[in-house]
Amino acid sequence: MKEKITLEISERIKRLPPYPFAELDQRKAELRAKGVDLIDLGIGDPDLPTPKRIVERMRQEVLNPQNHRYPSYEGLHEFREAVSGWYARRFGVNVDPEVEVLALIGSKEGIAHVPLAFLNPGDYSLIPSPGYPVYHAGTMFAGGRSFFLPLLEEKLFLPDLSQVPDEVAEKAKLLFINYPNNPTGVVADKGFFAEVVKFAQQYHLIVCHDAAYSEIFFDGYTPSSFLEVDGAKEVGLEFHSLSKTYNMTGWRLGYMVAPVKMAERLQDYLVSAISCTAAFTQWAGIEALTGDQSFIYDMMKRFKTKRDKIVKGLNSIPGFTCLSPKGAFYTFPNIKETGMNSQECADHLLYNAGVACLPGTAFGPYGEGYLRFSYATTLENIDEAIERINDSFK
């Protein structure tokens, strides 16, 4: 008789760290089931709805039977043209919609899969820490090794590439960067991008710039595309998402802009692994990219008001010091003077203040001593959260 099958999970899944956002969701659900009134400053999900013009375009396109069929793997031609036009208007970068743009099911899809397209087992990815956890997870799935680049507050959360050992850099294939940055909210200028290009040229690696927050910025700063810098289009690619810019997190639509050889390499993988995002969603994305953009500027004004309020509030809490970020919608306060580590402090706020946030270590080892708060919520929630946190330390 055949022995009973044992459901042994793979070694790569065993090595995979828990996904912090899913873990927090589970804990929030458990507390809410017990009747706890939570204020959620943990997830980066805009609190405003998608603009009506985009929703209406989606409604129209869902009714079109042509959009009920499989879309092309690389994305609708019209969507890729819309991306190309947006890049030209926003950054002055010329992008060939035929061969240099790929539609994605959210930028996370491309970020997670790009290591599978370019890494061989044992190759390194250079990954910012703290940084978006998917950079490391994608590298692990590809059998690669992660070398964490410390993002230190005293260096304005920019990596010091000169500190990467030669023996690591020689074996590296990918370098991930992300500005405006998640989780810190800091920004980078073209001078930093130029340094990255030189480093990539020296060590013959591919730069993957996660630009999901490029349209959320403050204080006179305007983010650049990495691809604006001389030489960048030869060494790098850029991921964008419509999630944050147009409040479309649930729609799952993003794209990658890359030189044709890089785009083809990733497409070779994606064709075998997945199908493209729905055609009617891409038509909604076309409306987002080509229509009236004034919504974005109104949204940024609201975010700035929220940023100023939460930064002031966090700096009023004993043991907290918080820089004022110029991009994204996160704050990353230093909580070392509380005497607690990141996980202890996040747990304290969750269970004693009813405020959900993420420990800095959710974003890598160099996130220790920090917390990440999202201010993509209401002003009332921010006021209440600050009051609760202050009370919890009395």
Secondary structure as GFF3:
##gff-version 3
##sequence-region A 1 394
A	DSSP	alpha_helix	11	15	.	.	.	ID=ss1
A	DSSP	alpha_helix	20	33	.	.	.	ID=ss2
A	DSSP	beta_strand	39	40	.	.	.	ID=ss3
A	DSSP	alpha_helix	52	62	.	.	.	ID=ss4
A	DSSP	three_ten_helix	65	68	.	.	.	ID=ss5
A	DSSP	alpha_helix	77	91	.	.	.	ID=ss6
A	DSSP	beta_strand	101	104	.	.	.	ID=ss7
A	DSSP	alpha_helix	107	118	.	.	.	ID=ss8
A	DSSP	beta_strand	124	129	.	.	.	ID=ss9
A	DSSP	alpha_helix	133	141	.	.	.	ID=ss10
A	DSSP	beta_strand	145	150	.	.	.	ID=ss11
A	DSSP	three_ten_helix	153	155	.	.	.	ID=ss12
A	DSSP	three_ten_helix	161	163	.	.	.	ID=ss13
A	DSSP	alpha_helix	166	169	.	.	.	ID=ss14
A	DSSP	beta_strand	172	177	.	.	.	ID=ss15
A	DSSP	alpha_helix	190	203	.	.	.	ID=ss16
A	DSSP	beta_strand	206	210	.	.	.	ID=ss17
A	DSSP	three_ten_helix	226	228	.	.	.	ID=ss18
A	DSSP	alpha_helix	232	235	.	.	.	ID=ss19
A	DSSP	beta_strand	236	241	.	.	.	ID=ss20
A	DSSP	three_ten_helix	249	251	.	.	.	ID=ss21
A	DSSP	beta_strand	254	257	.	.	.	ID=ss22
A	DSSP	alpha_helix	260	273	.	.	.	ID=ss23
A	DSSP	alpha_helix	279	290	.	.	.	ID=ss24
A	DSSP	alpha_helix	294	315	.	.	.	ID=ss25
A	DSSP	beta_strand	330	331	.	.	.	ID=ss26
A	DSSP	three_ten_helix	336	338	.	.	.	ID=ss27
A	DSSP	alpha_helix	342	348	.	.	.	ID=ss28
A	DSSP	pi_helix	349	353	.	.	.	ID=ss29
A	DSSP	beta_strand	355	356	.	.	.	ID=ss30
A	DSSP	beta_strand	358	359	.	.	.	ID=ss31
A	DSSP	three_ten_helix	360	363	.	.	.	ID=ss32
A	DSSP	three_ten_helix	365	367	.	.	.	ID=ss33
A	DSSP	beta_strand	371	374	.	.	.	ID=ss34
A	DSSP	alpha_helix	379	392	.	.	.	ID=ss35
###
